[in-house]
Amino acid sequence: RRKVALTRAGHIFREHAQKQLAAHRELLEALAAEEQSPSGELRLACTVTACHSVLPELLARCRETFPAIALQLRTGDAARSLQQLHADEVDMAVVPAPDVPDPDLRYVNLAVTGLTFVAPAADDELQRRARAGGGEWNGLPVILPRRGLERDRADAYFREQGVTPTRYAEVDGNEAILAMVSLGCGVGLVPELVRVGS
């Protein structure tokens, strides 16, 4: 039943405590907002193939989830994309996974596709020889990637088959391979994603 009142020191402490609690709430709200909506720039390198086939859905989800992140996209072949990643010119690279993973990199599987040979639609003889395989591949004009994983796999395949096709052209990019095949220059090797999308 006794009446209790704050002393002058109590009033000062209460005012200080209220300010600290309000500042703490503001801090928590600011941190929560920052966690929910990160901002900045994400530098991304990828092949043109990945740009057409893998990235649209991935970038749409990224834009929806993290609208404040600005994307910087660089396209080129897989080897160049990996060089940019190692040189810290980009933060991520979307490229085919190598047979032997680089221990300095972290890999996330975004899609799986096989490699396929494509022949000109208008050249029945090239199509027949490509389908027949075996010795028919000796001297067969082929358009291959200049370098990279796909080239390594093509060379390994030809060695395993014991055949020696004629390298009609070595190019950068699957789009160039498809263009040369459609012109009737020879048989090309491209990822299945490229063949289906063309």
C-alpha angles and dihedrals in degrees: 000000000000119000114240124197133179118252121229088264089051091054090050091049093047091051090048092048092050091051091049093049091049091048090049091052091049090050092051092048092049092049092048091050091049092050092049096047115031116185137196136080130308115200112208131184123193145154118265087245091057089046090059101036113025107023104057095072093036094050092045090055091045092051091049095047099037108026094164094061114098115212125217109195125195121184128201140112121314095254092054091046091055091048089054090049093051091046090053090241089126135027098218139015127204104208139132112287112251123238089243111040119226106244090216093062134068116222129209119185110231100166142352123224136160129225119252137186117236127197132194111276092221097051110078093178094055090047092050093049093046092051094045093057121180116074091355087078092063106107092001109145110244133185111212139179110266092232144339139073096317091052092048091051093047092051091048091049093052091048091050091049091046092231133133113206120187112258100227093175143353113209143172113245138017092254090064090050091052092047092052092046091050088052089057097249096133146288118318137201117225138154114270089242088064095047093050093045095050 
